[in-house]
Amino acid sequence: MAGSSTDSDALPAFYFDLSSPECWLAAERVLRVVPPPCEWIPVAMPFEGAFRCAEEEAIFRAEIERVAAERDLQEVRWPAPFPFDSSFAQRAATFAKGGGKTVGFALAAFRQAFAGGRDLSDPQNVMIAAAAVEIHPRALLVGAETAGTRRRLEEATQLARERGVVSVPAVWVDGEVFHGDDALEAAGAAVAAA
């Protein structure tokens, strides 16, 4: 796999998809919980939202809102539609990663989606997040559509799967995967022990 070092030499990695409210919750605290350095890696593992009924979806939303309020995050405003197609946003995050702006871009995009209620399948909403980290809108629009950006996102997704990532958010630490927002503390302890 291009760009993959031996796993024992690799940095811990935080895998995310901008369509996932659980990834947003994890992103808001991963910098505090997982000791640096921890590489943020966008992957194509979108939130599917396969709810069996309206009640199940309401319970899911209420839990996200409860956790966000408990953590003193901004009030949740759900984008419409939800879930949204995150493919452009994930390519934009991959483009931002190439310029060393992954963390700032991802946090701004998550906040646009889940605190601002903006649909990230709309490039205009993604460009607002890009502006927060001084990525020019035209550069983002062009960069997110290049073959190289698409390939890097595919390769990152494939490497994540090879490492055992089956869903996001996930933190990979030296061969072990910690899935979910509630596993960040265990991931942080594993990084500190490494």
N, C-alpha and C positions, 0 to 999 in steps of 0.2 A: 504494500500500500504506500502510495506516494506520501512523503512527509511524516511517516510514522517512525519514531525511533523505537528502540527496544522499550517495552512497556515499563521495565524497572527504571529506566532513565526519564520517562515521560512525566510531565507536570500533572498534578491532579487536574481534573477537568469537570466543569459544570456544564452539562448539556441541557439545552432549552429549546422550546418552540414558542414563538410570540403569541400563538393562538390560545395558549393554556393559562387559565387564571391561577392554577397551582404553580406553574413556573413563575408567574409574577410574584406570588407570595414568597417563593423561595429566593427569587432574585433580590427582593428587598432586604434580605438578611444574610445571604450567603457570604457577603464580604465581611460580615462581623463574626460569623460562626465557623467558617472554614479558613484556617490560617493561609495567608498568601505564601507563595504564588499559587493561584488556581486559575487556569485558563477557561474563559467562557467560550463555549462552542455552540453556534447555532446548528441545528440538525432538522431534517425534514421528518418530524414525528408529530404531526398536528393533533390537536385535541379533537376527538371525533364527536363527542357529545351524543353518544348512542343511548339516550334516555328511553326507558321503556314506557314512560307515561309522563304527563305534565307534573304530577306530584313528585316524581323522582327528580326531575329537573329543578323544581322549586326547592327541594331539600338540598340539592347540590349548591344552588345559588345562595341559599340562606347560610350554608356552612362557610362558603368563601367570604361572604359579607361579615359573618361573625368573627372569623379569624382576622380579617383585615381591620375590623374595629378594635379587636383585642390588642392588635399590634400598633394601634394609633396610625394606621395608614389612611390615605384619603378615602372618602366614602366611595364604595363601588358603584360605578355607573356602567351598566352592561352595554356593549356595542350591539347594534342591530345590523345584520343578523349575528347571532351567536349560536353555534360557533361560526367563525368566518374563515375564509380561505387565506392561509398565511404564507402561501408560496412566494409571492412577491416580497413580503416583509422578511422572510427568512433569507432570500437572496440579498436583500438590502443589508441585513445583519452580517451576512458573509462578506459583502463588499466593505462594510464598516470595519470588520475584523482585519481586512487587508491593510487598513490605515491605522490600526491600533486603537480603534474607537469602539470596540465591541461593547464594553460595559456601559459606557455613557449612552450609546445608541439604544441598547437593549432596555435599559431602565427607562429612558424617555419613551420608547415605543410601548412598553408594558403600561406605563402610566397613561399614555394616550388612549390605549385600548380599554383599560379596566378602571381608571379613575376619570377619564375624559369621555368614555363611552363611544370612542371612534373606531370604526371598522377598518382594520389594517389591510383589508383586501383592496382598499382605495389608496392608490399611490400618493394622493395628496396628503392623506393622514400620516403616511410613513415619512413623507418629506418634512413634516413638522418635527418629528423625532430627530431626523437627520440634521435639521437646522440647530437643534439644541447642542449638537457636538460639532458644529461648523463644517458639515459636509454640504457642499453646494448641491442644490436640487437637480441640476442638469447632470452633474457627475453621478449622483445617486441613480437617476433614471437610466442612464447609459450603463453604468457599472453593474447594476443589478441584473441587466439583461445579457451580459457577455457570456460567451461559452465558458470562459475561465471561471467566472463566479459560479455558474451552474455546476461545473465539474467539482469545484472545491466543496460546495454544499453536499453534493452526492458522495464525495470521498469522506467527508466528515461524518455523514450519516452511516456509511458503510463501516467505518472504523468504530463508531459507537456501537453498532450491532455486533461487530466482532469482539468488542470488549464486554459484551453482555448487557448492554443497555437495551431494554425492551419498552420503556416508556420514559417520559420526561415529566417533571424535572428529575435529573439524576446527577450524582457526583461519582466520578470514577477516581479511585485512589489505588495506585499500584496493584492493579489486577482485581480489585474488589469494587462492586457497584452498589451504591446506596440510592435506592429509588424513593422519590417522594419528598415533599417538604418536611415531613416529620422525621426524615432520616438525616437531616443536615448535621445535627449534633454528633451522630455516630461518624459521619464522614469527617467532621472537624477533628474528632478524637483520633481517627485513623491517620489524618495528615500530621497531627501533632506528634503521634507516636512513630511516624516514619523517619 
